[in-house]
Amino acid sequence: MSGSAKTPWWKGAVVYQIYPRSYADTTGSGVGDLEGIKSKLDYVASLGVDAIWLSPIYPSPNKDFGYDVADYCNVAPEMGTLDGFDALLEATHKRGMKLILDQVLAHSSDQHAWFQESLLSRDNEKANWYVWADAKEDGTPPNNWMSAFGGPAWSWHPVRRQYYHHKFLRQQPKLNFHEPEAVKALMNVLRFWLERGVDGFRLDVAHAYYHDAALADNPPVPMEERTGLNWSHAPRLQEHIHDSGLPENQIAMRAVRSVLNEYDERLAFGEFAETPEMIGTYVGEPDLLHTAYTFDFLEDRSLAPEVFQRYYQDTLKKNGDPWPCVTFSNHDLTRPVTRWGGGRDGDDDLARFGLALLLTLRGTVLLYQGEELGLPDVDIERDQIQDPVGELYFPFGKGRDGCRTPMPWISRAPNAAFSSGESWLPIPAAHIERAVDVQEAMSDTVLKFAREAITFRKEHACFLTGDITFLESIGPILAFKRALGEETLTCVFNASEEASVWHGGAASEIVLKGARRLDFGTGDVSLVGTEVICGPRSAAFFKGP
């Protein structure tokens, strides 16, 4: 099991991501806080998850809502205090769960004291803690790097008469990992929280700590490889090989792991968005990150079997086969039921199907708040936008607010009992219909299915740390085997809205005749001889040799 002495607690664990601004507000400010999270810990524990991951809780100007950190060693006043954090940590541990913090080490806020000192001159103590460069002779930026949010990844500062690099907003200057003193300070940030007892960190944009010191231009994506997604967002028109995804980034991963190894049973997992093929360079025992996730599943809109096969067989196995995190949802991407189904009103059958698949895949599971309720994305109006990406591209792109709206707790309460004041983002009718109290009162809900699915996962060691082998199938059927020791389970999924048949594949060791369907699944599935008849959006699990 995931908590045994032989296996690290995080291997096969279920980690529940909380976006603190949107979980529970106890002050009436309309913004969630630490005390609100503490008040909901019994609910979180009831899901059966092993750990909680908190998106940033640090003081911030909130240009990017906490991902622009102004003080790495404190708590945002609107969210609480350090004492309040310690109380939350203790209460989490008392319920048998771990607590993981988001760490944003690639960049800080431009309001951070480090940057404010760095910009004053080219020779002060922190002058090289950020990435500064001279302009070209004509005054333009030093190279062609593009910001992930659009436009040049450089901003001019008149005090230093230089450009500074920012991979995201201009208010998020890039820290310089080529500067040993800056790295030392960042590693001490990790120690500050580890000393308080946190169980680990999620590392934001962990693939982009190091940059090319020579500031070489990024090459263009070849014209024949450009897709609709590339064309819709200018930064995707270049290959980000000099501003992120460098082999030298491994040095930073080792530095982080070295700090965590000073403490017992701590976890570091990274976010690798642009260069998933580098995961094997940054993850692995004994001295790299414990695990990481890529965007292979987060950006997928198809649920096609080859998406999952390709991830395990190509992205992972061809790159050292590191232990993965698997996730369908987080604070940056369209919620899965909307991404897969195309609607804003929700689809509970699709939500159940997604949970069944997620919780039987190999890896450490990352489950985003509201996913256990089957919440769809929210269609944000112009006057409701908070996200800077939405500000840039509305109405053609509405940004990330649609997946960040507050948790609906009580359907008949103002603001669904998220806050006694006006919530910072709206709570739509489709969410209120799926509020926690509604789902707790009914027998067949996504919430109750989520609990059953997590329990089912924990009852079978092969789901926690077992191997995954994909089985031959055609059409919309995804079939794979999970095996550990003498336990083998065959998992069959039909994501389509039409019935389909799985014939058992070419793997002779799978004997479906006489196999027993487990007491857990979605949709209608029946066994006729060696054929599995899969109803629309169905999943079934069979014991096998």
C-alpha positions in Angstrom: 0.0 0.0 0.0 1.1 3.6 -0.5 1.9 4.2 3.2 3.9 1.0 3.8 7.5 1.1 5.0 8.8 -0.4 1.7 7.1 2.1 -0.6 7.3 5.9 -0.3 3.9 7.4 0.8 3.6 9.4 -2.4 3.9 6.5 -4.8 0.4 5.8 -6.0 -1.1 8.4 -3.6 -4.0 10.6 -4.4 -3.2 14.3 -4.0 -6.1 16.8 -3.8 -5.3 20.2 -5.2 -6.9 23.2 -3.5 -7.0 26.6 -5.1 -7.1 28.6 -1.8 -8.8 31.7 -3.2 -11.8 29.6 -4.2 -12.2 27.0 -1.5 -13.8 28.6 1.6 -13.9 32.1 2.9 -14.4 32.7 6.6 -14.0 36.5 6.7 -16.6 37.7 4.1 -13.9 39.1 1.8 -15.0 37.0 -1.1 -11.6 35.4 -1.2 -10.9 32.0 0.3 -8.5 31.7 3.3 -6.5 29.2 5.3 -9.1 29.0 8.1 -11.7 28.2 5.4 -9.6 25.3 4.2 -9.1 24.1 7.8 -12.9 24.1 8.3 -13.3 21.7 5.3 -10.6 19.2 6.3 -13.2 16.6 7.4 -14.7 16.8 3.9 -11.3 16.5 2.2 -10.5 13.5 4.5 -13.8 11.9 3.6 -12.7 11.7 0.0 -9.9 9.2 1.0 -7.1 11.3 -0.4 -3.5 11.0 0.9 -2.4 14.6 0.6 -3.4 18.2 -0.1 -1.6 20.5 -2.5 -2.2 24.2 -1.9 -1.7 26.6 -4.7 0.4 29.7 -3.6 -0.6 31.2 -0.3 2.2 33.8 -0.1 2.0 37.6 -0.1 1.5 38.8 -3.7 0.2 41.8 -5.7 -2.0 39.1 -7.4 -1.2 40.1 -10.9 -1.1 36.3 -11.5 -2.9 35.4 -8.2 -0.1 34.2 -6.1 2.2 33.0 -8.8 3.9 36.4 -8.5 5.4 36.0 -5.1 6.4 39.1 -3.1 7.5 37.2 0.0 8.4 33.5 0.0 8.4 33.1 3.7 5.1 34.5 4.8 1.3 34.1 4.3 -0.8 36.6 2.3 -2.8 38.8 4.7 -6.1 38.0 3.0 -5.4 34.3 3.5 -4.2 34.4 7.1 -1.0 34.2 9.1 1.9 31.9 9.7 0.3 30.8 13.0 -2.8 30.0 11.0 -0.8 28.0 8.6 0.8 26.0 11.4 -2.7 25.3 12.8 -3.8 24.1 9.3 -0.8 21.9 8.9 -1.3 20.3 12.4 -5.0 19.7 11.6 -4.2 18.2 8.3 -1.6 15.8 9.8 -4.1 14.9 12.6 -6.4 13.6 9.9 -3.7 11.4 8.4 -3.1 13.6 5.3 0.1 15.3 4.1 0.3 19.0 3.1 2.2 20.1 0.0 2.9 23.7 -0.9 3.2 25.3 -4.4 6.7 26.8 -4.9 7.3 29.4 -7.6 11.1 29.4 -7.9 11.5 30.3 -11.5 10.3 33.9 -11.0 9.1 36.2 -8.4 6.9 39.3 -8.3 8.6 42.6 -9.4 7.5 43.8 -5.9 9.8 41.3 -4.2 12.5 42.9 -2.2 15.1 40.9 -4.1 14.0 42.4 -7.4 13.6 45.9 -6.0 17.3 45.7 -5.0 18.4 44.1 -8.2 17.1 46.8 -10.4 18.9 49.6 -8.6 22.3 49.1 -10.2 24.5 46.6 -12.2 26.9 46.1 -9.3 24.8 45.7 -6.1 24.6 42.5 -4.1 21.6 41.2 -5.9 22.4 42.6 -9.3 22.6 39.2 -10.9 19.8 37.5 -9.1 17.5 38.1 -12.1 18.1 37.8 -15.8 19.2 41.2 -17.1 20.6 42.0 -20.6 21.6 45.0 -22.7 19.4 46.1 -25.5 20.5 45.6 -29.1 22.0 48.6 -30.8 18.6 49.7 -32.1 17.0 49.5 -28.6 15.1 46.3 -29.2 15.2 43.3 -26.8 18.3 41.1 -26.7 16.7 38.1 -28.5 13.4 36.7 -29.9 12.1 34.9 -26.8 8.3 35.2 -26.4 6.3 35.4 -23.2 3.9 32.5 -22.5 1.2 35.1 -22.2 2.1 36.7 -25.5 4.5 39.4 -26.7 8.3 39.7 -26.0 9.6 38.0 -22.9 11.6 41.1 -22.1 10.8 44.4 -20.4 12.9 47.5 -20.3 13.8 49.1 -16.9 15.0 52.7 -17.1 17.0 52.6 -13.8 19.4 49.9 -15.0 18.9 50.8 -18.7 18.6 47.1 -19.4 16.0 44.6 -20.2 14.9 42.0 -17.7 13.5 38.6 -18.8 10.0 37.3 -17.8 8.6 34.1 -19.2 5.1 35.2 -18.1 3.8 38.7 -17.1 6.3 41.6 -17.0 5.5 41.7 -13.3 7.1 38.3 -13.0 10.8 38.8 -13.5 12.8 35.6 -14.0 15.2 34.5 -11.3 18.8 33.7 -12.4 19.8 30.1 -11.6 23.2 30.8 -13.0 23.8 33.0 -9.9 24.8 30.7 -6.9 23.7 33.2 -4.2 20.2 33.4 -5.7 19.9 29.6 -5.8 21.1 29.4 -2.2 18.4 31.8 -1.1 15.7 29.8 -2.9 16.9 26.6 -1.3 16.6 28.3 2.0 13.0 29.1 1.2 12.4 25.4 0.9 14.1 24.8 4.2 11.9 27.5 5.9 8.7 25.6 5.0 10.2 22.1 5.6 11.3 23.1 9.1 7.6 24.1 9.7 6.7 20.5 8.8 5.3 20.7 5.3 5.5 17.4 3.4 6.8 18.6 0.1 6.4 20.9 -2.9 4.8 21.2 -6.3 7.3 23.1 -8.4 5.8 25.6 -10.8 7.3 25.6 -14.3 10.1 23.4 -13.1 11.3 22.9 -16.7 12.3 26.6 -16.9 14.6 27.3 -14.0 17.7 27.6 -16.2 18.0 29.6 -19.4 20.7 29.7 -22.0 23.3 32.1 -20.7 24.3 33.1 -24.2 20.7 34.2 -24.8 20.5 32.5 -28.2 17.3 33.0 -30.3 14.7 30.2 -30.1 14.2 28.5 -33.5 10.8 28.7 -35.2 8.5 25.7 -35.3 8.7 24.3 -38.8 5.7 25.4 -41.0 4.7 21.8 -41.7 4.3 21.2 -37.9 2.2 24.2 -37.1 -1.3 23.3 -36.0 -4.4 25.4 -35.2 -3.3 25.5 -31.6 0.1 26.9 -32.6 -1.4 29.5 -34.8 -3.8 30.7 -32.1 -1.0 31.6 -29.7 2.2 33.3 -30.9 4.6 31.8 -28.3 3.8 28.4 -29.7 5.3 29.4 -33.0 8.8 29.0 -31.6 10.6 26.0 -30.1 11.4 26.9 -26.5 14.8 25.3 -26.3 16.9 28.2 -25.0 14.5 29.8 -22.5 13.4 26.4 -20.9 13.9 22.7 -21.1 17.7 22.9 -21.0 19.7 19.9 -19.9 21.3 22.2 -17.3 18.0 22.3 -15.6 19.0 19.0 -14.0 21.4 20.9 -11.8 18.4 22.7 -10.2 16.5 19.5 -9.8 19.5 18.0 -7.9 19.7 21.1 -5.7 16.0 20.7 -4.8 16.3 17.0 -4.1 19.4 17.5 -2.0 17.4 19.8 0.3 14.5 17.4 0.6 16.8 14.6 1.4 17.8 16.5 4.5 14.3 15.6 5.8 12.3 12.4 6.1 9.6 11.3 3.7 9.3 14.6 1.7 8.1 14.9 -1.9 9.0 17.2 -4.8 7.0 17.0 -8.0 7.4 19.3 -11.0 5.3 20.8 -13.7 6.8 20.2 -17.2 4.7 21.8 -19.8 6.7 22.6 -22.9 9.2 19.7 -23.1 7.6 16.5 -21.8 10.3 14.5 -23.4 12.7 16.0 -20.9 10.9 14.3 -17.9 13.5 11.6 -17.8 16.3 14.2 -17.5 14.7 15.8 -14.5 13.0 13.0 -12.6 14.4 9.8 -11.0 16.2 8.2 -8.1 18.4 8.9 -6.3 19.1 12.6 -6.8 16.4 14.1 -9.1 12.8 15.0 -8.5 10.6 12.3 -7.2 8.0 12.7 -9.9 6.4 15.2 -12.3 3.5 15.7 -14.6 3.3 16.9 -18.2 0.4 18.3 -20.2 -0.3 15.2 -22.3 -3.6 14.6 -20.5 -4.4 18.1 -19.4 -4.7 19.5 -22.9 -6.3 16.4 -24.5 -9.8 16.9 -25.8 -10.3 13.5 -27.4 -10.0 10.7 -24.7 -8.5 8.7 -27.6 -6.8 5.4 -26.5 -3.6 6.4 -28.3 -3.2 9.5 -26.0 -2.7 7.2 -23.0 -0.6 4.6 -24.8 1.7 7.3 -26.3 2.3 8.8 -22.8 3.3 5.6 -21.1 5.1 4.0 -24.1 6.8 7.1 -25.6 6.9 10.0 -23.2 7.8 7.8 -20.2 9.4 4.5 -21.3 11.6 6.1 -24.0 12.9 8.6 -21.4 14.0 6.5 -18.5 10.5 5.5 -17.4 10.3 7.8 -14.4 7.4 7.6 -11.9 4.6 9.8 -13.3 2.0 12.1 -11.9 -1.3 11.6 -13.7 -3.9 14.4 -13.8 -6.8 15.5 -16.0 -7.4 18.9 -14.3 -5.9 21.8 -12.5 -6.1 25.6 -12.0 -4.7 26.4 -15.5 -6.8 24.3 -17.9 -10.4 23.9 -19.0 -12.1 21.4 -16.7 -12.3 17.9 -18.1 -16.0 17.4 -18.5 -16.1 20.6 -20.6 -12.9 19.8 -22.5 -14.1 16.3 -23.4 -17.8 17.0 -23.8 -17.8 20.6 -25.1 -20.5 21.8 -22.8 -20.8 24.2 -19.9 -23.8 22.5 -18.2 -21.8 19.4 -17.1 -22.0 15.7 -17.8 -22.1 13.5 -14.8 -21.6 10.3 -16.7 -18.5 11.7 -18.4 -17.3 12.9 -15.0 -17.6 9.4 -13.5 -15.9 7.9 -16.5 -13.0 10.3 -16.1 -12.6 9.5 -12.4 -12.6 5.8 -13.1 -9.9 6.2 -15.7 -7.8 8.6 -13.7 -7.8 6.5 -10.6 -6.7 3.3 -12.3 -3.8 4.7 -14.3 -0.2 4.2 -13.1 1.2 7.1 -11.2 0.5 9.5 -8.4 -2.9 11.0 -9.0 -3.5 14.7 -8.9 -7.2 15.5 -8.3 -8.3 19.1 -8.6 -11.0 20.6 -6.3 -14.5 20.3 -7.9 -13.4 17.4 -10.1 -15.0 15.1 -7.4 -18.3 17.0 -8.0 -18.1 16.8 -11.8 -18.0 20.5 -12.1 -17.9 21.9 -15.7 -16.0 25.0 -16.7 -17.7 28.4 -16.2 -18.5 30.7 -19.1 -17.0 34.0 -17.8 -18.5 37.3 -18.8 -16.3 40.3 -19.7 -17.0 42.2 -16.5 -16.1 39.1 -14.4 -12.6 38.5 -15.7 -9.8 38.4 -13.2 -7.2 36.4 -15.1 -4.6 38.5 -17.1 -4.8 36.0 -20.0 -8.6 36.6 -20.3 -7.9 40.3 -20.2 -5.7 39.9 -23.2 -7.8 37.7 -25.4 -11.5 38.1 -24.5 -13.8 37.1 -26.1 -11.8 34.7 -28.3 -10.1 33.3 -25.2 -11.5 33.8 -21.7 -8.5 32.8 -19.7 -8.3 30.5 -16.7 -11.1 32.0 -14.5 -13.6 29.3 -15.7 -11.8 26.6 -13.9 -11.0 28.7 -10.8 -14.5 29.6 -9.6 -15.4 29.0 -5.9 -16.4 25.6 -4.5 -20.2 25.2 -4.1 -20.9 23.9 -0.6 -24.6 24.5 0.2 -27.0 24.9 -2.7 -29.6 27.2 -1.0 -27.1 29.5 0.7 -25.9 32.8 -0.7 -22.8 32.2 -2.8 -23.3 28.5 -2.2 -21.9 29.1 1.3 -18.4 29.8 -0.1 -18.5 33.3 1.4 -20.9 35.6 3.2 -19.7 38.4 0.9 -19.6 38.7 -2.8 -17.3 36.0 -4.2 -14.3 37.1 -6.3 -15.6 34.9 -9.2 -19.2 33.8 -10.0 -20.8 30.5 -9.0 -23.1 29.4 -11.9 -26.3 27.4 -11.7 -24.6 24.3 -13.1 -22.3 24.3 -10.0 -25.0 25.1 -7.5 -26.9 22.1 -8.8 -23.9 20.0 -8.0 -23.1 21.5 -4.6 -21.7 19.3 -1.9 -24.9 19.2 0.1 -27.0 18.2 -2.9 -24.7 15.3 -3.8 -24.4 14.1 -0.1 -28.2 13.8 0.0 -28.5 11.6 -3.0 -27.5 8.0 -3.5 -26.0 8.1 -7.0 -23.8 11.1 -7.4 -20.3 12.0 -8.8 -19.1 12.8 -5.3 -20.1 9.4 -4.0 -18.6 7.7 -7.0 -15.3 9.6 -6.5 -15.1 8.2 -2.9 -15.8 4.7 -4.2 -13.2 5.0 -6.9 -10.5 6.2 -4.5 -11.4 3.3 -2.1 -11.3 0.9 -5.0 -7.9 2.1 -6.0 -6.6 1.7 -2.4 -8.0 -1.8 -2.1 -5.8 -3.1 -5.0 -2.0 -2.7 -4.7 -1.6 -3.2 -8.4 -3.3 0.2 -8.9 -0.9 1.9 -6.5 2.5 0.7 -7.7 1.9 -2.0 -10.2 3.0 -2.1 -13.9 0.8 -1.0 -16.7 0.6 -2.9 -20.0 -1.6 -1.8 -22.9 -3.7 -4.5 -24.6 -4.6 -4.7 -28.3 -7.9 -3.0 -29.1 -9.6 -1.2 -31.9 -11.9 1.8 -32.2 -12.7 3.8 -29.0 -11.7 1.0 -26.6 -8.8 1.6 -24.2 -7.7 -1.6 -22.5 -4.7 -2.2 -20.2 -3.5 -4.5 -17.5 -2.4 -3.5 -14.0 -0.2 -6.1 -12.3 1.7 -6.4 -9.1 2.9 -9.8 -7.8 0.1 -12.2 -8.1 -2.6 -9.6 -8.5 -3.7 -8.7 -12.0 -6.6 -6.5 -13.1 -7.7 -5.9 -16.6 -9.3 -2.5 -17.2 -11.5 -1.8 -20.2 -12.8 1.7 -21.1 -15.2 2.9 -23.8 -15.1 6.7 -24.0 -17.5 7.0 -26.9 -21.2 7.7 -26.8 -21.8 4.4 -28.7 -21.6 0.8 -27.6 -18.4 -1.0 -28.6 -16.9 -4.5 -28.2 -13.5 -5.6 -26.9 -12.4 -9.0 -28.1 -9.8 -9.6 -25.5 -6.9 -8.5 -27.6 -4.0 -10.6 -28.8 -2.4 -11.0 -25.4 -3.0 -14.7 -24.7 -2.4 -14.3 -20.9 -5.6 -12.4 -20.6 -8.4 -15.0 -20.1 -11.8 -13.3 -20.0 -13.8 -16.4 -20.1 -15.2 -16.9 -16.6 -13.7 -13.6 -15.4 -15.6 -11.8 -12.7 -16.7 -8.2 -13.1 -15.7 -6.2 -10.0 -18.4 -4.3 -8.1 -17.3 -1.0 -9.6 -17.6 0.5 -13.0 -19.5 3.0 -15.2 -22.1 2.4 -17.8 -23.4 -1.0 -18.9 -20.8 -3.7 -19.5 -21.5 -7.4 -20.1 -19.4 -10.5 -20.8 -20.3 -12.8 -23.6 -17.7 -15.6 -24.0 -14.5 -13.7 -24.5 -16.1 -10.6 -25.7 -16.7 -7.6 -23.5 -19.7 -5.6 -24.6 -19.1 -2.0 -23.5 -22.0 0.4 -23.3 -21.5 4.2 -24.0 -18.9 5.7 -21.6 -18.4 2.5 -19.8 -15.6 1.1 -17.7 -15.2 -2.4 -16.3 -12.4 -4.2 -14.4 -11.7 -7.9 -14.5 -9.6 -10.2 -12.4 -7.2 -12.1 -14.5 -4.1 -14.3 -14.2 
